[in-house]
Amino acid sequence: MNAAGSAATGERTTLAQIAEEAGVSLATISKVLNGRSDVAASTREKVELLLSGHGYQRRGSAPGARSALIELVFHELDRIWSMELIDGVESVAKQHGLSVVLTVTGDRHSPGKEWIEGVLRRRPAGVVLVFSELAPELRERLRSRAIPFVIVDPAGDPSPTRPRWARPTGRAGSRRRGISSSSGTGASPPSPARPT
Protein backbone atom coordinates (compact mmCIF):
# COMPACT_ATOMS: atom_id res chain seq x y z
CA MET A 1 0.00 0.00 0.00
CA ASN A 2 1.17 3.48 -0.74
CA ALA A 3 -0.99 5.45 1.67
CA ALA A 4 1.08 8.11 3.30
CA GLY A 5 0.66 8.97 6.92
CA SER A 6 -1.74 11.55 8.20
CA ALA A 7 -0.06 14.95 8.14
CA ALA A 8 -1.24 15.69 11.67
CA THR A 9 -0.19 12.47 13.39
CA GLY A 10 2.53 11.04 11.17
CA GLU A 11 0.69 7.69 11.22
CA ARG A 12 0.20 5.57 8.11
CA THR A 13 -3.37 5.60 6.79
CA THR A 14 -4.61 2.52 4.96
CA LEU A 15 -7.07 2.37 2.08
CA ALA A 16 -9.40 0.39 4.35
CA GLN A 17 -9.41 3.30 6.82
CA ILE A 18 -10.14 5.77 4.02
CA ALA A 19 -12.98 3.50 2.79
CA GLU A 20 -14.44 3.38 6.30
CA GLU A 21 -14.16 7.15 6.71
CA ALA A 22 -15.85 7.70 3.33
CA GLY A 23 -18.57 5.14 4.10
CA VAL A 24 -17.78 3.10 0.99
CA SER A 25 -16.29 -0.30 0.19
CA LEU A 26 -12.64 -0.96 -0.55
CA ALA A 27 -13.79 -1.91 -4.07
CA THR A 28 -15.17 1.62 -4.52
CA ILE A 29 -11.85 3.09 -3.39
CA SER A 30 -10.15 0.89 -6.00
CA LYS A 31 -12.56 2.09 -8.71
CA VAL A 32 -11.80 5.72 -7.87
CA LEU A 33 -8.04 5.08 -7.89
CA ASN A 34 -8.28 3.36 -11.27
CA GLY A 35 -10.37 6.12 -12.86
CA ARG A 36 -13.38 3.89 -13.47
CA SER A 37 -16.55 5.67 -14.58
CA ASP A 38 -18.98 3.53 -12.55
CA VAL A 39 -18.65 5.68 -9.41
CA ALA A 40 -21.06 8.51 -8.61
CA ALA A 41 -19.48 11.95 -8.98
CA SER A 42 -20.26 12.87 -5.36
CA THR A 43 -18.68 9.63 -4.10
CA ARG A 44 -15.62 10.13 -6.30
CA GLU A 45 -15.19 13.68 -5.01
CA LYS A 46 -15.52 12.58 -1.37
CA VAL A 47 -13.00 9.74 -1.82
CA GLU A 48 -10.50 11.89 -3.73
CA LEU A 49 -10.69 14.61 -1.07
CA LEU A 50 -10.00 12.03 1.65
CA LEU A 51 -7.14 10.49 -0.34
CA SER A 52 -5.64 13.92 -0.85
CA GLY A 53 -6.21 14.93 2.76
CA HIS A 54 -4.40 11.82 3.99
CA GLY A 55 -1.50 12.38 1.59
CA TYR A 56 -2.14 9.22 -0.40
CA GLN A 57 0.35 8.66 -3.24
CA ARG A 58 -0.86 6.35 -5.98
CA ARG A 59 1.42 3.66 -7.32
CA GLY A 60 2.87 4.79 -10.58
CA SER A 61 2.42 8.45 -9.74
CA ALA A 62 6.15 9.03 -10.12
CA PRO A 63 7.01 10.69 -13.44
CA GLY A 64 8.85 7.58 -14.66
CA ALA A 65 5.67 5.49 -14.32
CA ARG A 66 3.66 7.62 -16.73
CA SER A 67 3.41 6.83 -20.39
CA ALA A 68 5.86 8.68 -22.62
CA LEU A 69 3.00 10.61 -24.23
CA ILE A 70 1.79 14.16 -24.48
CA GLU A 71 -1.92 14.22 -25.21
CA LEU A 72 -2.99 17.08 -27.49
CA VAL A 73 -6.77 17.57 -27.39
CA PHE A 74 -8.77 19.62 -29.92
CA HIS A 75 -12.48 20.03 -30.60
CA GLU A 76 -11.78 20.35 -34.36
CA LEU A 77 -8.88 20.42 -36.79
CA ASP A 78 -9.94 22.92 -39.41
CA ARG A 79 -7.51 25.82 -39.12
CA ILE A 80 -3.91 26.27 -40.13
CA TRP A 81 -2.93 27.24 -36.58
CA SER A 82 -4.08 23.79 -35.41
CA MET A 83 -1.40 22.25 -37.60
CA GLU A 84 1.17 24.77 -36.35
CA LEU A 85 0.32 23.86 -32.76
CA ILE A 86 0.60 20.14 -33.53
CA ASP A 87 4.00 20.70 -35.17
CA GLY A 88 5.24 22.75 -32.22
CA VAL A 89 4.08 20.27 -29.57
CA GLU A 90 5.54 17.36 -31.54
CA SER A 91 8.88 19.14 -31.94
CA VAL A 92 9.21 19.81 -28.20
CA ALA A 93 7.95 16.32 -27.31
CA LYS A 94 10.63 14.72 -29.53
CA GLN A 95 13.33 16.74 -27.76
CA HIS A 96 12.21 15.12 -24.51
CA GLY A 97 11.81 11.57 -25.84
CA LEU A 98 8.01 11.77 -25.85
CA SER A 99 5.37 11.00 -28.46
CA VAL A 100 2.20 12.96 -29.16
CA VAL A 101 -1.30 11.48 -29.11
CA LEU A 102 -3.97 13.56 -30.85
CA THR A 103 -7.57 13.46 -29.61
CA VAL A 104 -10.54 15.25 -31.19
CA THR A 105 -13.54 15.51 -28.85
CA GLY A 106 -16.15 17.88 -27.42
CA ASP A 107 -16.95 21.40 -28.55
CA ARG A 108 -15.13 24.76 -28.46
CA HIS A 109 -15.79 25.11 -24.76
CA SER A 110 -14.70 21.76 -23.32
CA PRO A 111 -13.70 18.18 -24.12
CA GLY A 112 -16.38 15.49 -24.39
CA LYS A 113 -17.46 13.72 -21.19
CA GLU A 114 -15.88 10.44 -22.32
CA TRP A 115 -12.43 11.99 -22.67
CA ILE A 116 -11.44 12.11 -19.00
CA GLU A 117 -11.80 8.35 -18.47
CA GLY A 118 -9.51 7.64 -21.42
CA VAL A 119 -6.84 10.12 -20.40
CA LEU A 120 -6.79 8.74 -16.85
CA ARG A 121 -6.19 5.24 -18.28
CA ARG A 122 -3.47 6.46 -20.68
CA ARG A 123 -1.68 8.44 -17.91
CA PRO A 124 0.19 10.80 -20.23
CA ALA A 125 3.19 12.83 -19.12
CA GLY A 126 1.07 15.93 -19.82
CA VAL A 127 -2.01 17.22 -21.61
CA VAL A 128 -2.42 20.23 -23.93
CA LEU A 129 -6.10 21.17 -24.22
CA VAL A 130 -7.26 23.53 -26.98
CA PHE A 131 -10.53 24.69 -25.40
CA SER A 132 -11.98 27.85 -23.89
CA GLU A 133 -12.48 26.23 -20.49
CA LEU A 134 -12.02 23.05 -18.50
CA ALA A 135 -14.65 22.25 -15.90
CA PRO A 136 -13.40 22.31 -12.30
CA GLU A 137 -14.23 18.62 -11.78
CA LEU A 138 -12.09 17.66 -14.81
CA ARG A 139 -9.23 19.83 -13.54
CA GLU A 140 -9.44 18.15 -10.15
CA ARG A 141 -9.45 14.66 -11.68
CA LEU A 142 -6.29 15.50 -13.65
CA ARG A 143 -4.67 17.01 -10.55
CA SER A 144 -5.66 14.00 -8.44
CA ARG A 145 -3.62 11.83 -10.82
CA ALA A 146 -0.77 14.40 -10.95
CA ILE A 147 -1.25 14.85 -14.70
CA PRO A 148 0.00 18.32 -15.68
CA PHE A 149 -2.11 20.19 -18.20
CA VAL A 150 -2.14 23.40 -20.22
CA ILE A 151 -5.22 25.07 -21.67
CA VAL A 152 -4.77 26.96 -24.94
CA ASP A 153 -7.88 29.05 -25.53
CA PRO A 154 -8.58 29.08 -29.30
CA ALA A 155 -10.70 32.22 -28.98
CA GLY A 156 -8.15 34.11 -26.90
CA ASP A 157 -10.60 34.81 -24.08
CA PRO A 158 -9.71 32.56 -21.13
CA SER A 159 -11.75 32.65 -17.96
CA PRO A 160 -10.80 35.43 -15.53
CA THR A 161 -10.30 32.76 -12.85
CA ARG A 162 -7.23 31.33 -14.61
CA PRO A 163 -3.74 32.76 -15.09
CA ARG A 164 -3.54 34.23 -18.58
CA TRP A 165 -0.83 34.62 -21.16
CA ALA A 166 -0.92 35.51 -24.81
CA ARG A 167 1.59 34.34 -27.34
CA PRO A 168 1.62 35.60 -30.92
CA THR A 169 1.63 32.83 -33.53
CA GLY A 170 4.36 34.59 -35.48
CA ARG A 171 2.23 35.50 -38.49
CA ALA A 172 1.48 39.11 -39.31
CA GLY A 173 -2.07 40.05 -38.35
CA SER A 174 -2.76 36.79 -36.54
CA ARG A 175 -4.85 36.66 -33.37
CA ARG A 176 -3.27 36.02 -30.02
CA ARG A 177 -4.29 32.91 -28.13
CA GLY A 178 -4.86 32.79 -24.36
CA ILE A 179 -2.85 30.16 -22.48
CA SER A 180 -3.10 28.91 -18.92
CA SER A 181 -1.51 25.95 -17.19
CA SER A 182 -1.49 23.69 -14.18
CA SER A 183 1.28 21.48 -12.92
CA GLY A 184 -1.27 18.92 -11.80
CA THR A 185 -0.10 19.41 -8.24
CA GLY A 186 -1.84 22.66 -7.45
CA ALA A 187 1.39 24.62 -7.83
CA SER A 188 1.39 27.89 -9.69
CA PRO A 189 2.53 27.78 -13.32
CA PRO A 190 5.89 29.27 -14.22
CA SER A 191 6.04 33.01 -14.75
CA PRO A 192 4.93 33.85 -18.28
CA ALA A 193 7.15 35.74 -20.64
CA ARG A 194 4.37 38.14 -21.62
CA PRO A 195 1.37 38.42 -19.30
CA THR A 196 -1.80 39.98 -20.69
MOMO-V917689 format. One record per residue. N is the residue number from 1. PHI is phi in whole degrees, 0 to 359 (999 if undefined). OMEGA is omega in radians with two decimals (none if undefined). NEAR is the number of other ideal C-beta (glycine too) atoms within 10 Angstrom. Layout:
BEGIN
N_PHI_OMEGA_NEAR ; N_PHI_OMEGA_NEAR
END
This chain:
BEGIN
1_999_-3.12_10 ; 2_248_-3.13_12 ; 3_291_3.11_18 ; 4_279_3.14_15 ; 5_289_3.05_12 ; 6_295_-3.10_14 ; 7_301_-3.07_10 ; 8_284_-3.03_8 ; 9_254_-3.09_8 ; 10_78_3.13_8 ; 11_275_3.10_11 ; 12_283_3.11_14 ; 13_256_-3.13_21 ; 14_266_3.08_14 ; 15_296_3.10_18 ; 16_297_3.11_13 ; 17_293_3.11_15 ; 18_294_3.10_20 ; 19_299_3.13_19 ; 20_297_3.14_13 ; 21_296_3.14_14 ; 22_279_-3.11_18 ; 23_75_3.14_10 ; 24_230_3.12_19 ; 25_278_3.05_12 ; 26_297_3.09_13 ; 27_297_3.11_9 ; 28_293_3.08_19 ; 29_302_3.13_22 ; 30_299_3.12_13 ; 31_298_3.12_18 ; 32_296_-3.12_24 ; 33_298_-3.11_18 ; 34_266_3.06_11 ; 35_71_-3.13_19 ; 36_292_-3.07_14 ; 37_273_-3.07_11 ; 38_271_3.06_6 ; 39_230_3.13_18 ; 40_301_-3.10_10 ; 41_303_-3.13_8 ; 42_293_3.10_8 ; 43_292_3.12_16 ; 44_302_-3.12_20 ; 45_298_3.14_16 ; 46_299_-3.12_16 ; 47_295_-3.12_25 ; 48_295_3.07_20 ; 49_296_3.11_13 ; 50_294_3.11_19 ; 51_301_3.14_22 ; 52_295_-3.13_13 ; 53_298_3.12_14 ; 54_269_3.10_21 ; 55_73_-3.11_13 ; 56_295_3.06_22 ; 57_247_-3.13_12 ; 58_290_3.01_16 ; 59_300_3.12_9 ; 60_79_3.13_12 ; 61_276_3.06_16 ; 62_291_-3.09_10 ; 63_307_-3.13_8 ; 64_293_-3.10_7 ; 65_274_3.12_10 ; 66_285_3.03_19 ; 67_289_-3.12_14 ; 68_274_-3.07_12 ; 69_234_2.88_18 ; 70_249_3.13_22 ; 71_265_3.13_23 ; 72_252_-2.97_25 ; 73_241_3.11_23 ; 74_241_2.96_23 ; 75_265_3.08_20 ; 76_198_3.13_13 ; 77_236_-3.07_12 ; 78_237_-3.10_7 ; 79_236_-3.12_11 ; 80_299_-3.12_10 ; 81_293_3.06_15 ; 82_300_3.14_17 ; 83_293_3.09_10 ; 84_296_3.12_14 ; 85_294_3.09_20 ; 86_301_3.13_17 ; 87_300_-3.12_11 ; 88_294_3.13_13 ; 89_296_3.14_20 ; 90_296_3.13_16 ; 91_298_3.14_10 ; 92_292_3.13_13 ; 93_301_3.13_20 ; 94_302_3.14_11 ; 95_299_-3.10_8 ; 96_252_3.10_10 ; 97_70_-3.13_8 ; 98_248_3.03_19 ; 99_250_-3.13_13 ; 100_248_3.02_18 ; 101_250_-3.12_17 ; 102_255_3.11_14 ; 103_235_3.05_18 ; 104_243_-3.06_15 ; 105_200_3.01_17 ; 106_74_3.12_18 ; 107_233_-3.07_11 ; 108_304_-3.03_14 ; 109_272_-3.09_12 ; 110_196_3.10_18 ; 111_292_3.10_24 ; 112_296_-3.09_14 ; 113_300_-3.10_12 ; 114_286_-3.03_10 ; 115_298_-3.02_19 ; 116_299_3.14_20 ; 117_297_3.13_13 ; 118_294_-3.11_15 ; 119_292_3.10_24 ; 120_294_3.07_18 ; 121_289_-3.10_11 ; 122_288_-3.14_16 ; 123_48_-3.14_18 ; 124_291_3.08_24 ; 125_291_3.11_19 ; 126_185_-3.12_21 ; 127_229_3.01_25 ; 128_247_-3.10_24 ; 129_253_3.13_26 ; 130_256_-3.09_23 ; 131_214_3.10_23 ; 132_286_-3.04_20 ; 133_204_3.01_19 ; 134_227_-3.08_22 ; 135_304_-3.13_14 ; 136_306_-3.14_9 ; 137_293_3.08_13 ; 138_288_3.07_19 ; 139_301_-3.10_16 ; 140_294_3.12_16 ; 141_295_3.07_20 ; 142_295_3.13_22 ; 143_297_-3.11_19 ; 144_295_3.08_23 ; 145_258_3.14_20 ; 146_55_3.08_18 ; 147_261_3.13_23 ; 148_294_3.12_21 ; 149_214_3.09_22 ; 150_230_3.07_18 ; 151_250_3.06_24 ; 152_252_-3.08_24 ; 153_279_-3.09_22 ; 154_293_-3.14_19 ; 155_266_3.14_12 ; 156_77_-3.14_15 ; 157_231_-3.13_12 ; 158_295_3.13_22 ; 159_303_3.12_13 ; 160_292_-3.14_6 ; 161_275_-3.12_9 ; 162_248_2.99_18 ; 163_300_-3.09_18 ; 164_231_3.01_17 ; 165_225_3.00_20 ; 166_226_3.12_16 ; 167_234_3.08_14 ; 168_291_3.13_11 ; 169_278_3.10_15 ; 170_97_3.13_7 ; 171_261_3.11_10 ; 172_298_3.08_6 ; 173_77_-3.10_5 ; 174_280_3.11_12 ; 175_287_3.04_12 ; 176_266_-3.13_14 ; 177_252_3.08_20 ; 178_277_-3.11_21 ; 179_228_2.98_21 ; 180_221_-3.06_21 ; 181_216_3.02_19 ; 182_216_3.12_21 ; 183_281_-3.08_16 ; 184_85_-3.11_18 ; 185_244_-3.11_9 ; 186_89_3.13_10 ; 187_285_3.11_10 ; 188_288_3.10_9 ; 189_291_3.11_15 ; 190_297_3.14_9 ; 191_298_-3.13_8 ; 192_286_3.10_15 ; 193_288_-3.09_7 ; 194_221_3.11_9 ; 195_291_3.10_9 ; 196_261_none_13
END
